[in-house]
Amino acid sequence: MAPETVKLEIFRYQPDKSDEPTFQTYEVPFNEEWVILDAINHIKDNIDGTLSHRWSCRMGVCGSCGMMVNGTPTLTCGSYLSEHLPGPIRIEPMAHFPVIRDLVVDIEPFLKNLQAVQPWIIREDEGDLSEEYRQTPAQHEAFRQFSLCINCTLCYAACPVFGRDQSFIGPAAIALGQRYNLDSRDEGNDKRADVLASHEGIWDCTFVGDCSRVCPAHVDPAAAIQQAKVINTVDWFKRLVLPKGK
């Protein structure tokens, strides 16, 4: 029998009022059709207007409503209240990122790392920009799943390496860099190598795999990192044994 209400224990941090975070418990109506984001929005709209959180599309596309739900990085627009009964449900900001206020975190470290891997097609000679660069289905399939990333940063909140060392480039940024390295239209592999193949890049990953397990888009960043390690190792041996330019 479904309960009439469910309790949410929500992380509160208001730097203008206190230096220390607290948890505040709210009781909301239980609705089988509600996702956790619906319950948080209900609190914001009807119980406590001071609560701060991010959300946008409510369709699992924008990635902005990621939070820790009972200790697990979760898109709150895709997780139903019914999946967490009987409660209480603990809601916290994304792990490993600085908290700005309540459930809102600063994702600047991720954005900086994303920019560093140059996640766009690089051509040595751009030539006629109207020219088509066609691909076979197999060429497209080589990178397709890595292109599904929605930049939600759940993988960063799940990654113990990023939690320990903020200089680690991180799963999503590396996977997106690898996505373009695998693209037959791209010629920027060498330009990304200094970042991706650095100690702070692929070699800092210990292959725990939590990044892939929490991805709401079913991207496998752990696989992208291991692929990059193999390709980088092969390239290193080629440079070592083959004449320059071969």
Secondary structure, DSSP 8 states (H G I E B T S, - for coil): ---SEEEEEEEE--TTT-SS-EEEEEEEE--TT-BHHHHHHHIIIII-TT-------SSSSS-TTEEEETTEEEETTS-BGGGGTT--EEEE--TTS-EEETTEE--HHHHHHHHHT--S---S----TT------HHHHHTTGGGGG-----HHHHH-HHHHH-TTS--HHHHHHHHHHHT-TT---HHHHHHHHTSTTTGGG-----HHHHH-TT---HHHHHHHHHHHHHHHHHHHHHS-TT-
